[in-house]
Each structure stands twice: as structure tokens, then as C-alpha cells.
Amino acid sequence: MKSLKHLKVAALAAAALGVFGGVGSAIASTTNSHNAVTINQSLTQSTQLLAQAQQFGEQPVIDQSRLLLVAAPGSALNPNQFFIIEQQSNARPCWNEPSPGTIDPLWTTFDFTGICGRVSDSNGYSIRTNGIDQGANYQFKLEPSGNDLVLYGLPRATNPDKRRLVIGRTNGRSTTGFARINLEPGWSLAKRTFNGQTLGHVYTTNQTALAQLLDAGGAAPTPTPGTQPPVVVRPPATPAPFPDIQGNLYAAQIARASQLNLISGFEDGSFRPRNTLTREQAVSIVMEGLQQRAPQSVLAALPQRATANPFPDVTTNRWSALKIAQAKQLEIITGDFGTGRFRPSDNITRAELIAMLRKAAMVEFSEQTTVAGTPTASLVPTQAPVGFTDISGHWAANTITEMSAYCGIASPLNETGGSFAPNTQALRDFASAAVVRWVDCPTRRQGV
């Protein structure tokens, strides 16, 4: 029998967790498609992927006054939100600064499409040091410090170095609740580039090597448990992270998803909970959840950029390309049978969403995994399964039943009755709830 070390590398290189394709039959048929991949082939493929991987480039923002880093009011769960606002045209101002550091958020008072840009999560901004993307290792986090708000690069759970990067601070509180964040010395703003093309993604970048920053004044140690200063919770501008989720059945889960940076709202500040969810949006929130659930060994093997089009209809410069490429490598998603297309802008059904989440949950490899290919183990039930009345004969029936018993991830339509409605399009509120249930679920899977 091959050594466990080689088997684990092979399992990662083979990306052994496939399920979610364009149609139900394609989804159901891909389960064990890579079991025949040999150890040597897997190691060769892994080496080739690493050799092909290249970093994105960066283009300094010449007029940095057209970009605003702002601390904004949030909710009781996530009291301080971090936005980057860009003045894209001169049609009208996106913000006003009546006094130093105090921001009047004009972008919230009109339809700013084509005038202002607004990014609020890792799809739109990230950290870069010495020409290396740090998005896989650090995420932005605003935290109070006395009468100040500090913008940290917070190490992700899989990052063994728990020291935090200090990127900026507000230098005081704002009477409006919106405060300018001033970058620390050495930090500046840049746009991501790829193949000579400037993208919309914004970097806070520092030309100093990460190790030097962590050893110098550009970083601060993460406080040990129990030593953090008390969190000062300001009265939020609205009683929820999004004004349009009040009274929604899943309001608490949406707030939790926002707190975990799994999903964000729209540029006008709304969440639109009853809107449908596209396939690429579903991939995005599931991969954000995987950052918090999967072992470091799995995350470390993922590409940090899309080196080629993941699917014929997903180009490398698409906003979701990297996460789609990562999900494809893990076989959480596959293309349509025959065409290989992914159809990123098509809406996802409730059954497809649950199938995707089941495969994402199975990415959490155990030490007992001994073969390449999709693990055959099942998830540990945490409750009795739901006896849905409308899934008999459906391609995803077993998956839906299993996921109903796993922290209630699959639940009845509108949380009432016995109908799951597997072919109904998934809505943003239910998708938020399902992903939060998975991320917060304390139980993983049984050994093989």
C-alpha cells in the first residue's frame, strides 16, 4: 500500500470531490470519475499546476484621491464594515468630507451606476505584499482600538502565523458613522492586472516583504483569548446589515453570512433576499465557506489565479473565474455534458445548491482517506432526516435527505410543510441560510 503522505498528495492533485454539473444526470454521474488516476499521474499534474501558477500583476493607482477607504456602520453582529468607493466619473461626487475624516456618504443617496464603484468583500479587494497576493492568507477586518478604528489584515484560520497586519486607521470616530481610513506608511492602492489588462479588483499593497512587515511596525500580534479590548458597538445605521432583510425568515442567517464575509449586498446597500442566485454567485459563497472549513493542506493546493479558462464560457478575467477554477479542481462543479459549458449567469436550483454544499462538506478530508477519488464516506447526522414529499425519484433525493439530517442544511421550502421544491430556483436568503448552517455545523464526516 502506498504511503499515507503520497496518497494524500494524490487525493489533492486529483481534486477528488466532484459533483455539480449543468444537469442532474451529469451531476450524479461524475462521483467516481477520477478513481483511476494513478499516484504518479497525480503528482505530475500537481507539479505542472504549480509550475504554471503565476501571480497577478498590479498597476499603481495614479490619482489615489479618487478611491476612498471608508469604515461604515454595520450591525450588532458586525458593527464596522469596510468599503472601497471609487469616483469613476465626474457626473456628481460620490462622497463629501465636511471635516477631516468624517465622510458624508453621497453614494447612498442616488443611483450611482457608472458614477461610483463600491466593493465590500474579497471579490473586489485584497491584500498584496512585495508583489505577492495575500488573499488566501489574510482578510480585512475593522476593529475598534480606543477612539480609533484599525483596519487589519487578519490571518485566516489556515494561516499558521497569527500576527495581524496593520494596514490603516481612522484616527478618530466620525459623527456620521462613516469615517475615512488612512493607510499606514508604506501602504498604497493599486489595481489588479492580468495579461496586461487592468481589472477592477483593488489591492492595498506594500512593497515590503511579508516577513519584514510582520517583524516590524506594519504588524501587531493577535491578542490572546480574553485580552482583547471590549468591542464598542455603535448604534448601527439600520437594525440589520441590510435594510431590506428586516422581517425576512432568514434575517439572522443573512446577518451571520455577512459577518463571515460569505456574501455581500448590492451597490445600493440592499441585499435583495428574494432574488435568485446565479451559479457563479453560488460558487463564490461556497468557496468562501470552504476557506473556513477545509484543512490547510486542501486550501494550499488550490490555484491562486485562473491560468486558463475554467470552462469555455468562463474567461480568466471574469470576476468569479478564480473561485470557479478552484471549485472545478475540487470537482465541486463540472461542466454540462457534451458542451462542457458552465453557464455562470444561469440561476441555480435548490437541489443543485444542496448538491454543491454536500460535495463542499466532503472536501474536509479525514486522515483515513486512502484513495484518490471522491470519498465514499457519509456525513455524520446531527438530527433526524426530513421526510420530504416531493423528491422521490429525483436525481438528488439521497443528497437532499442526507443534508436535511446534517445540521438541517436542506430544509422545507419557506421552512414549512413537507415540500423541498428541488427544481425551484434557489433564492439569496435560503442560500445564505444553507451555507451558514454548513459553516457553523460542528460535525464533519464519518471515516471511510
Secondary structure, 3 states (H helix, E strand, C coil): CCCHHHHHHHHHHCCCCCCECCCHHHHHHCCCCCCCCCHHHHHHHHHHHHHHCCCCEEEECCCHHHEEEEEEECCCCCCEEEEEEEECCCCCCCCEEEECCEEECHHHHCCCCCCEEEECCCCCEEEEECCEECCCCEEEEEEEECCEEEEEEEECCCCCCCCEEEEEECCCCCCCCCEECEECCCEEEEEEEECCEEEEEEEEEECCCHHHHHHCCCEECCCCCCCCCCCCCCCCCCCCCCHHHCCCCCHHHHHHHHHCCCCCCCCCCCCCCCCECEHHHHHHHHHHHHHHHCCHHHHHCCCCCCCCCCECCECCCCCCHHHHHHHHHCCCECCCCCCCCCCCCCECEHHHHHHHHHHHHHCCCCCCCCCCCCCCCCECCCCCCCCCCCCCCCCCHHHHHHHHCCCCCCCCHHHCCCCCCCCCECEHHHHHHHHHHHHHCCCCECCC
